[in-house]
């Protein structure tokens, strides 16, 4: 059994949750999302983030807007929709229940 593969699968399973949680605090463009995840030690590459953002936008959990950048091309800023906030609340509940269950099992 490859522990790195299991660890990667565990991280993948929470990426959408983390993206929605970040955007629930404030709108952000992708490199800001990546930076926040890096600070939290949840390393994600652009090739993983962009498809997730697109999928979340396509199911109307996120919106985006373009803004001119003084130091390069325009930036796409993402924000969470009302549907996204409702979805995030359900994920918060699920995370709380899972965390509690895992703590009971592993202690």
N, C-alpha and C positions, 0 to 999 in steps of 0.2 A: 504494500500500500504506500502510495506517495503522499506524504504529509503536505507538500507544497501544493499539490492539486486540490486537496481538501480545503486548505486555507484559501486558495484562490476562489473556490466555489462559494465558500462562506462570505467572502468579501463581495463577490458579484451579487449575491442575494440581497445585500443591503444598500447597494449603490443608488437605486431609485429613491429609496427612503431618505438617504442622506442628501441627495440633490433637492428633493422637495423641502426638507428641513432647512437647508441653507437658503433657499429662495423664499421660504416663509418669513425669514428675518429681514430680507431686503432683496431687491432685484440685483442681478449680477451678470457679467459676461463670462464666457466659459473659462478664461484663464483665472478669474477670481474664484470660481468654483473649484478649479483644480488646486489653487493655492490654499484654500480653506481645508480641502481634503488632505493636502500634504501636511499642513500644520497638525492635523488630527492623526497623522501617521496612516492615512488611508490613501495610498498612492494609486492614482488613476491616470491613465494616459489619454491624450486627446482622442485617439482612435476608439477608445471605449466611451468617452463622455459624449461626443457628438451624436452617435446613434441613439443613445439614451435620451438626450435632450429632444431629438427629433421625434422619437416615439412618444415621449410625454406630451409634446406639443400636439402631435397628431390625435391623441386621445383627449385633448383639450384640458389637460392638467396644468399646462404652461402656456404662456403667451410670450411673444418677444417684440421688441421694437429696435429699430436701427438708430444709432446716434453717431454723429461725426466725431472722429477722434483727432485731437490736435497733433498726434504723433504717428499717424499711419492711416490705414483704411478704416472705414466706418465699423463700429462695433455693434454686435447683436446682443442686446440686454434681455435676459429672460426674467420673467416674473411668474409667480404662481397664480392660478385662477381660483375662483370660488370653489369650483369642482375639485381642484387640486388641494385646497385647504381641507375640504371634507374628506378626501381620500387620505391625506396626511393624518388627519385625526384618527381614522380607522387604523392606519399603520402604527400610530403611537400606541393605541390600545393593544394591538397585536404584539408590538415590541415589548411592552410592559408585561404581558402575559407570558411570552416566550422567555424573557429575561428571568422572571420569577420562577418559572418551571425549571430552567437550566440551573439556576442557583440552588434550588432544592435538590436536584439530582446530583450536582457536583460537590456539594458540601457535606 
